[in-house]
Amino acid sequence: MRSLEIAVFMCRSDNYGVLVHEPESGKTVSIDAPDGEKVMAEAEQRGWTITDIFTTHHHKDHVDGNLVIKEKYDCRIVGPIEEAVVIPGLDLAVFEGDELEFAGHKVEVIETPGHTAGHICYHFVEDGLLFAADTLFAMGCGRLFERPASDMWPSLQKLMALPDETEVYFGHEYTLANAKFALTIDPDNAVLKERAEAVAELREAGGFTIPTTIGLEKKTNPFLRVADPAIRKGLGMEDASDAEVLAEIRKRKDNF
Ligand SMILES: [Fe+2]
């Protein structure tokens, strides 16, 4: 099995476009479709034909290009069953534990409600790749628009259970702001401080912070570190549940 090629590019103001290409079959999947023209231009420039779109959730900045891309490439659109009626052009509705195949690569569907009610992530199991869109960001997590922290916490735990080396592709370049916020919650975390400095330098130079890894997020992402005694002490929440701590950190981020 040949390895996959991944193209990452900016769409709209801060969305990441992501194309995954399998050279032998010539198949290419677009992870979401934030901007149809941008996604198609990127594919064309590389000589790739879009055969699939894997939709993570129904927000406009993730499905905006679905129909225009489908019209050009007649590609298959996969998306969450929970949001089936609001995903444009959906061909295949999937749910927790469904196993897809992309050019011979096994792709597992992980339901991660929180940001939206039906948000799903796509895990390329043997490749160690996770496409997490707006559930998990570098040092951040998605806003809780449609489900409470008590639903989001189990979603994040599912992602934390993946191997540490799993590469995580997320939906937005929010990393610098996330790092600044993370330092207010977890100020004595040496790994976080070092990462925040590296991110500031990288962004200054115009670099992308995608992908991250599950292992690095477990060490530096305050939304995954709700059980950490120092973080709980700082919040005055030593006896709260993990979901309560998550809710508090999310609330602070919303007002940051
Ligand atoms: Fe979203």
Residues whose N, C-alpha, C, O or C-beta is under 5 A from the ligand:
A	BS01	LIG	H59 D134
